[in-house]
Amino acid sequence: MRCILSLITLGALVLLGDQSWARRDALTAEQKSQLERIDRVLVDVIALSDKGSLDAKPLVDVVVTRMKEFDYTTVTDPAQPHDVELKIKCEQRKTWEGTTTMGSDADLPDAPSRIWKGPACQLGYLLNGKKMAWRKEVRTDFDDAQAAATLAKTGDPTAYAMAKLQARLEEYDFPALITAEWGQEARLFRLYDDPKTPVARKVKLVALFGDLFSVKAIPRLLDGLNGADRSIAKASALALGNIGQKDTIPVLIKTMKSGPPDLRAPAAKALGIVGALHGDFTIVDPLLETLNTEDVAVKTEVAWALGKLPDMRAYEPLFELQKSLYRVHENDADPNLVKLKEAVNWSIKQIDTWEHVQ
């Protein structure tokens, strides 16, 4: 039994894990300590056209301004003292660097694409002169600068491509991502707590709190869960699930059972993760009670949650639900019912497997 619970916990951790944070676990203790102390950032930007080097100052100015949003001290002279080097290469026609990669971070939308040949900026950083694994990429929405410039009736395709890349750097939240990569929670908290920070950005920060498994963020997330803004509340519920603290189970149960309609499904999802992580079977009865809801989205997340912590008490209710979905097929007109059936089938299989292993 203890072995099985360990396997469940391991599976939950796999479901929880943000790949960038998992990669950070491979760093040495000294490297982690260095990252957490980073303040002075050397900004090194290269701009390349089809014909050669370009003046990168407009791009440098954008990066410097963005990094100051998190109160970093930026320098552009390599001779000046610095803790880390942030390298950005912007090209009119991107050239691929390194070996072909896939899976993990390489499959994320903002990961460097080996097949993209259009305008792009590649972002990375060096610690003690060593290139680290964190890499991001921003791209234009066109792959042919000449054709795009002609369509936009602008004369210079290079200037057009660089202007679009500059705009992407102005909107892409790489400062938040790299701050999370460095494990600097305090800087993330300062921006989140700032009343001038837009809600959309706060939602992204909340997701990063979850990716970092930030226990220190829990008070903010509980406030967000009970706050007026629904987008922050939903993100807070999911982040609480990722962080996985057992003492958040009661509030997740309460939100799942009687919270605002649009928060119940995220709370059920989070509850399933936290309960499985701790092998806490006290969540099963509240989940089964909520399985009777008419809200298909909530019912679906409850079904998934029951499969994460297999218990025979859930078998008959799930089996009855499965029979009611017998006529639902993968091309059904209602995609929500298709998702529900998938969740129910998966969870029944987990319970069957659990009983067989026992």
DOVO-513183 format. One record per residue (C-alpha): residue number from 0; residue in one letter; x, y, z. Coordinates in steps of 0.25 Angstrom, whole numbers. Each point is the difference from the previous one (the first is absolute). Example, Ala and Ser with C-alpha at 12.3 -4.5 7.8 and 13.67 -1.06 7.14 Angstrom:
0	A	49	-18	31
1	S	6	14	-2
# end
This chain:
0	M	0	0	0
1	R	11	10	4
2	C	7	-3	-13
3	I	-13	3	-8
4	L	-2	13	7
5	S	14	4	-3
6	L	-2	-3	-15
7	I	-13	8	0
8	T	8	11	7
9	L	11	-1	-11
10	G	-11	1	-11
11	A	-6	12	6
12	L	14	7	1
13	V	2	-3	-15
14	L	-14	6	-3
15	L	4	12	9
16	G	14	3	-5
17	D	3	12	-8
18	Q	12	-5	-9
19	S	8	13	2
20	W	0	-2	15
21	A	3	-15	-2
22	R	12	4	-8
23	R	4	10	11
24	D	1	-12	10
25	A	11	-5	-8
26	L	9	12	3
27	T	10	-1	12
28	A	-3	7	13
29	E	10	11	-3
30	Q	-6	3	-14
31	K	-14	1	7
32	S	5	9	10
33	Q	7	9	-11
34	L	-13	1	-7
35	E	-8	4	12
36	R	10	11	2
37	I	0	6	-14
38	D	-2	15	0
39	R	10	5	-11
40	V	-4	-5	-14
41	L	9	3	-12
42	V	-9	2	-12
43	D	7	-5	-13
44	V	-9	1	-12
45	I	4	-3	-14
46	A	-8	4	-12
47	L	2	-6	-14
48	S	-6	2	-14
49	D	2	-8	-12
50	K	12	10	-4
51	G	7	0	14
52	S	0	7	13
53	L	-10	11	4
54	D	-1	10	11
55	A	-6	-7	12
56	K	-2	12	9
57	P	-15	1	-2
58	L	-1	-15	5
59	V	10	2	11
60	D	-8	11	5
61	V	-13	-8	0
62	V	7	-12	8
63	V	6	10	10
64	T	-13	6	3
65	R	-7	-13	1
66	M	10	-6	10
67	K	-1	13	8
68	E	-15	-4	2
69	F	5	-10	10
70	D	10	10	6
71	Y	13	-7	-6
72	T	12	9	-2
73	T	4	-1	-15
74	V	13	3	-6
75	T	4	-1	-15
76	D	15	1	2
77	P	7	-14	2
78	A	11	7	8
79	Q	-10	4	10
80	P	-3	-10	12
81	H	-12	-9	-3
82	D	-6	-12	6
83	V	-5	-6	-13
84	E	0	2	-15
85	L	-14	1	-7
86	K	3	-3	-14
87	I	-10	3	-11
88	K	2	-2	-15
89	C	-10	6	-10
90	E	0	-4	-14
91	Q	-8	4	-13
92	R	2	-15	-4
93	K	3	-9	12
94	T	11	-10	0
95	W	-2	-12	9
96	E	10	-2	11
97	G	4	-13	7
98	T	-6	-14	-2
99	T	-14	-4	-4
100	T	-8	-1	13
101	M	-14	-5	3
102	G	-8	-3	13
103	S	0	8	13
104	D	3	15	-2
105	A	2	-2	-15
106	D	-14	-2	-3
107	L	-5	13	7
108	P	-6	11	-9
109	D	11	9	4
110	A	12	-10	-2
111	P	10	2	-11
112	S	-6	-7	-13
113	R	9	-8	-8
114	I	-9	2	-12
115	W	-2	15	1
116	K	8	8	-10
117	G	-7	13	1
118	P	3	12	9
119	A	3	-4	14
120	C	7	4	13
121	Q	6	-11	8
122	L	2	2	15
123	G	10	-7	10
124	Y	9	3	11
125	L	14	-3	4
126	L	4	-3	15
127	N	15	1	2
128	G	2	0	-15
129	K	-7	-13	-1
130	K	-12	-1	-9
131	M	-12	-4	8
132	A	-12	-9	-5
133	W	-11	11	1
134	R	-3	4	-14
135	K	-12	8	-6
136	E	-4	6	-13
137	V	-9	10	-6
138	R	-4	0	-14
139	T	-8	9	-10
140	D	-13	-4	-6
141	F	7	-1	-13
142	D	11	-8	-5
143	D	4	8	-12
144	A	4	14	3
145	Q	0	5	-14
146	A	-14	-5	-3
147	A	-5	5	13
148	A	6	14	-3
149	T	-5	1	-14
150	L	-14	-4	5
151	A	1	11	11
152	K	5	10	-10
153	T	13	3	7
154	G	13	1	-8
155	D	10	-7	9
156	P	-3	-14	4
157	T	12	0	10
158	A	-6	12	7
159	Y	-14	-6	0
160	A	5	-13	6
161	M	8	6	11
162	A	-11	9	4
163	K	-9	-12	1
164	L	10	-7	8
165	Q	2	12	9
166	A	-15	0	2
167	R	0	-15	4
168	L	11	3	10
169	E	-9	11	6
170	E	-12	-9	2
171	Y	7	-14	3
172	D	2	-1	15
173	F	14	-6	0
174	P	4	8	12
175	A	-11	-8	9
176	L	4	-13	-6
177	I	15	2	2
178	T	-2	5	14
179	A	-8	-13	3
180	E	11	-8	-6
181	W	10	7	9
182	G	-9	-3	12
183	Q	-2	14	4
184	E	-14	0	7
185	A	2	13	7
186	R	1	8	-14
187	L	-13	-8	-5
188	F	-7	4	13
189	R	3	15	-1
190	L	-5	1	-14
191	Y	-13	-8	3
192	D	-2	8	13
193	D	1	13	-9
194	P	-14	6	-2
195	K	4	5	-13
196	T	4	-14	-6
197	P	-11	-4	-10
198	V	-9	-11	3
199	A	4	-9	-12
200	R	15	1	5
201	K	-4	-4	14
202	V	-7	-12	-5
203	K	13	-4	-7
204	L	8	3	13
205	V	-10	-9	8
206	A	3	-11	-10
207	L	15	2	3
208	F	-3	-1	15
209	G	-6	-14	-3
210	D	12	-4	-9
211	L	10	4	11
212	F	-8	-8	11
213	S	0	13	8
214	V	-5	-3	14
215	K	3	15	3
216	A	-10	4	-11
217	I	-12	-8	7
218	P	-5	12	7
219	R	-1	8	-12
220	L	-7	-12	-8
221	L	-10	-1	11
222	D	-3	14	-1
223	G	-1	-1	-15
224	L	-9	-12	1
225	N	-10	8	8
226	G	2	13	-8
227	A	-9	7	-9
228	D	8	-3	-13
229	R	-4	-13	-6
230	S	12	-2	-8
231	I	9	2	12
232	A	-9	-9	8
233	K	1	-12	-10
234	A	15	2	-2
235	S	1	0	15
236	A	-7	-13	2
237	L	8	-7	-10
238	A	13	5	6
239	L	-4	-5	14
240	G	-1	-14	-7
241	N	13	1	-6
242	I	7	5	14
243	G	-7	-12	6
244	Q	-1	4	15
245	K	-9	-10	8
246	D	-6	12	8
247	T	-6	6	-12
248	I	-9	-12	-2
249	P	-12	5	8
250	V	-1	13	-7
251	L	1	-7	-14
252	I	-11	-10	5
253	K	-9	12	4
254	T	3	8	-13
255	M	-3	-13	-8
256	K	-13	-3	7
257	S	-6	14	2
258	G	9	10	-7
259	P	-4	9	-12
260	P	-3	-9	-11
261	D	12	4	-9
262	L	9	-3	12
263	R	-5	-14	3
264	A	7	-8	-11
265	P	14	6	2
266	A	-2	-3	15
267	A	-4	-14	-3
268	K	13	-2	-9
269	A	9	6	11
270	L	-7	-8	11
271	G	3	-13	-8
272	I	15	4	-2
273	V	2	3	15
274	G	-8	-12	5
275	A	8	-9	-9
276	L	13	6	4
277	H	-2	-3	15
278	G	-8	-13	-2
279	D	-12	7	8
280	F	-12	-8	-3
281	T	-9	10	8
282	I	-2	7	-13
283	V	-8	-12	-6
284	D	-13	2	7
285	P	-1	15	-4
286	L	4	-3	-14
287	L	-11	-11	-1
288	E	-10	10	5
289	T	4	10	-10
290	L	0	-10	-11
291	N	-15	1	0
292	T	0	14	-5
293	E	-6	4	-13
294	D	12	9	-4
295	V	7	-8	-10
296	A	13	7	2
297	V	0	-2	15
298	K	-4	-15	-2
299	T	11	-2	-10
300	E	11	5	10
301	V	-6	-8	11
302	A	1	-12	-8
303	W	15	2	-4
304	A	2	3	15
305	L	-6	-13	4
306	G	10	-7	-9
307	K	12	6	6
308	L	-3	-6	14
309	P	-7	-13	-4
310	D	-10	-5	10
311	M	-11	-11	-1
312	R	-10	9	5
313	A	1	8	-13
314	Y	-2	-12	-9
315	E	-15	-2	0
316	P	-3	15	-1
317	L	10	1	-12
318	F	-6	-13	-6
319	E	-14	6	0
320	L	5	13	-6
321	Q	8	-8	-11
322	K	-13	-8	-4
323	S	-8	14	-1
324	L	11	4	-10
325	Y	0	-13	-8
326	R	-6	7	-13
327	V	11	11	1
328	H	11	-1	-11
329	E	12	7	-3
330	N	-6	9	-11
331	D	-12	3	9
332	A	-7	13	-2
333	D	3	4	14
334	P	15	0	3
335	N	-2	2	14
336	L	-7	-14	1
337	V	12	-6	-7
338	K	9	6	10
339	L	-8	-6	11
340	K	-1	-14	-5
341	E	15	1	-2
342	A	2	3	14
343	V	-10	-10	5
344	N	7	-11	-8
345	W	14	3	5
346	S	-4	1	14
347	I	-8	-14	0
348	K	13	-6	-6
349	Q	8	6	11
350	I	-9	-6	11
351	D	1	-13	-8
352	T	15	0	0
353	W	0	4	15
354	E	-8	-12	4
355	H	8	-9	-9
356	V	14	5	6
357	Q	-6	-2	14
# end
